[in-house]
Amino acid sequence: MELIATTQALAETCARLAEQPFVTVDTEFMRETTYYPKLCLIQMAGPDGTACLVDPLAPCIDLQPFIDLMADESTVKVFHSARQDLEIIWLMGGLLPHPFFDTQVAAMVCGYGDSVSYEQLVNDVAKARIDKSSRFTDWSRRPLSEAQLAYALSDVTHLVTIYQVLAAELLRTDRGLWLDEEMAVLTSPETYRADPAFAWKRLSGRMRKPREIAVLMEVAGWREAEAQSRNVPRGRILKDEAVIDIATAAPRSVEALGRLRTIPAGFERSRTGGEILAAVERGFARDPSQIAMPERIRTRGGNNGALIDLLKVLLKAVAEAEGVAPKIIATVDDLEALAEDGTEDTPVLQGWRRGLFGEKALALKAGRMALSVERGRVVVRDVPQP
């Protein structure tokens, strides 16, 4: 198969795909040496047999027809594990595909487990096999090999069958609404806005004190902004372990910074070392009383460990009985919140989750329900009330 390398050819193909009820989409990209992903290939297919590979690196090609297709409300855009693909489209066109469907999310509701791989769905649903030998090749080099092209095309052609099967199953079980929350996260621009002011949140798990969080906010924010401006991975600026060490130790001098084991020798006297120390000082300038501690840090450490473990067992039992992945019903954070207070704004006590799991969890917590084992399986039982 030849790559589409001109704007006219792309426009013609996108026009044909826009006439279809849905189009499957995938991308190949590189980001090992950059902060932002470098788009190297776009794959698309439709139920009428139309399939194409688009070369975004071709000289003078304009990808606007592809962006227009992603915005076309008459055609569902189908991806598998779409987050990184959507990030690329957001960065490229400032929009997110709509209507949108992620087969990995749908598979969780249809009984295929948490975060099921595309290969597994190809095996189980499409009854086919894919050659993964080209998966980790350099997609930026030209020409692409026949093996690379075949692999890339298989990422969207089998997805046609997978989507049709999963969509039919969701219709049969009337569980389409169960996907709404996950799909809303994936199609929210906030998911892809990498604001340096919020970079600290992905590293806050080990922090216990407001002062540590304050320093972490400034150092992580500085690193994020630096990585973005230089378009290099965060780790090229400063590794996660070093950011955490700096937030914990809060060095306020060149000598103190140099004593940290995660800081390379001599690094503390560089320009970057000075910028880190300046970030630490900005952290000290923050008012600790105004630092909002992450929810899990505020609640962790209570005496709810055994109850949380019981809720995890209940969750797994309910998920197995209903044929859905536990992850789409509740997260560990949800269970911890439920064990802590169980207020009505806890996600598992809202909507379909409440009827499926939340009411049982409240009953277990109140002693109105118990767990037992029969023939090697966990069974949920009502406890007779006096």
Secondary structure, DSSP 8 states (H G I E B T S, - for coil): ---B-SHHHHHHHHHHHHTSSEEEEEEEEE-SS-SS-EEEEEEEE-TTS-EEEE-TTSTT---HHHHHHHH-TTSEEEESS-HHHHHHHHHHHS---SSEEEHHHHHHHTTS-TT--HHHHHHHTS------TTTTS-TTSSS--HHHHHHHHHHHHHHHHHHHHHHHHHHHHT-GGGGHHHHHHHT-GGGT---GGGGGGGGGGG--SHHHHHHHHHHHHHHHHHHHHHT--HHHH--HHHHHHHHHH---SHHHHHT-TTS-TTGGGSHHHHHHHHHHHHHHHS-GGG----HHHHHTTSS-HHHHHHHHHHHHHHHHHHTS-HHHH--HHHHHHHHHT--TTSGGGSHHHIIIIIHHHHHHHHTSEEEEEETTEEEEEE----
